[in-house]
Amino acid sequence: MSKQRRKKSNPPKSDNLKRLYYILGSLAFIVAFTIFFVIGDYGLYQIYLLNKQKQSLNNSLVELKMEQDSLAQEKARLENDLAYIEKLARERYRMAKKGEKVFRVVEKQGNAN
């Protein structure tokens, strides 16, 4: 009987040890997975940040293309449209044709009525 008891008591210890190794191995795998795939250089967080930066750069690119198109239209108007050139000369540079007089309107500062 004493031999049977010893045999029965040894397997639970080895089962507990196997279970402990299994738990520690699983925990080590989870920690390694977290470090490499979530936090690391090619981890999920880094990929999220890169996608966010890519989206921001794409938005900037769209805005710059729109600005480039408007500048190209402005250039074409300045090269071809004489009426537009005259309008700019009058508004921006206060130029006038021969015989015209340019009047400057000054608003009073204190009288807001």
C-alpha positions in Angstrom: 0.0 0.0 0.0 2.7 2.4 0.8 4.1 1.9 -2.7 0.7 2.7 -4.2 0.4 5.9 -2.2 3.9 7.0 -3.3 3.0 6.4 -7.0 -0.2 8.3 -6.7 1.4 11.3 -5.0 4.2 11.7 -7.6 2.0 12.1 -10.7 0.1 15.1 -9.2 3.4 16.9 -8.6 4.5 16.3 -12.2 1.1 17.3 -13.4 1.3 20.5 -11.4 4.9 21.1 -12.8 3.7 20.5 -16.3 0.8 22.9 -15.8 3.2 25.5 -14.4 5.4 25.1 -17.4 2.4 25.4 -19.7 1.2 28.5 -18.0 4.7 30.1 -17.9 5.2 29.2 -21.6 1.9 30.7 -22.6 2.6 33.8 -20.6 6.0 34.2 -22.2 4.4 33.8 -25.6 1.8 36.5 -24.9 4.5 38.8 -23.6 6.7 38.2 -26.7 3.7 38.6 -29.0 2.8 41.9 -27.3 6.4 43.3 -27.5 6.9 42.3 -31.2 3.5 42.8 -32.7 1.9 45.6 -30.6 4.7 47.8 -29.3 7.7 47.1 -31.6 8.8 48.9 -34.7 6.3 47.1 -36.9 3.7 46.9 -34.3 0.1 47.8 -34.5 0.5 51.2 -32.7 3.4 52.1 -35.1 1.2 51.1 -38.1 -1.6 53.2 -36.7 0.7 56.2 -36.4 2.1 55.7 -39.9 -1.4 55.5 -41.4 -2.5 58.7 -39.6 0.6 60.5 -40.9 -0.1 59.1 -44.4 -3.6 60.5 -44.3 -2.4 63.9 -43.1 0.2 64.0 -46.0 -2.5 63.0 -48.5 -4.7 65.8 -47.3 -1.9 68.3 -47.6 -1.2 67.0 -51.1 -4.8 67.6 -52.1 -4.7 71.1 -50.8 -1.4 71.9 -52.5 -2.7 70.5 -55.8 -5.8 72.8 -55.5 -3.5 75.8 -54.8 -1.3 74.8 -57.8 -4.4 74.7 -60.1 -5.6 78.1 -58.9 -2.1 79.6 -59.5 -2.0 78.0 -62.9 -5.4 79.7 -63.7 -4.1 83.0 -62.3 -1.0 82.7 -64.5 -3.1 81.9 -67.6 -5.3 85.0 -66.9 -2.3 87.2 -66.4 -0.9 86.0 -69.7 -4.1 86.3 -71.8 -6.8 88.4 -70.2 -6.1 92.2 -70.7 -9.3 93.2 -68.8 -8.1 91.2 -65.8 -4.7 92.8 -65.9 -6.3 96.3 -66.1 -8.5 95.5 -63.1 -5.5 94.3 -61.1 -3.6 97.4 -62.0 -6.4 99.7 -60.9 -7.2 97.9 -57.7 -3.8 96.9 -56.4 -1.5 99.5 -57.8 -4.0 102.5 -58.0 -3.2 103.1 -61.7 -5.3 105.1 -64.0 -5.7 105.7 -67.7 -4.7 109.0 -69.3 -7.1 111.6 -68.4 -8.7 109.8 -65.5 -8.5 111.0 -62.0 -8.2 108.7 -59.0 -10.1 109.7 -55.9 -9.2 108.3 -52.6 -12.0 107.8 -50.1 -11.0 108.1 -46.5 -13.5 107.0 -43.8 -13.6 108.9 -40.5 -12.4 106.8 -37.6 -14.7 108.3 -34.9 -18.0 108.5 -36.7 -19.4 104.9 -37.0 -23.0 106.0 -37.8 
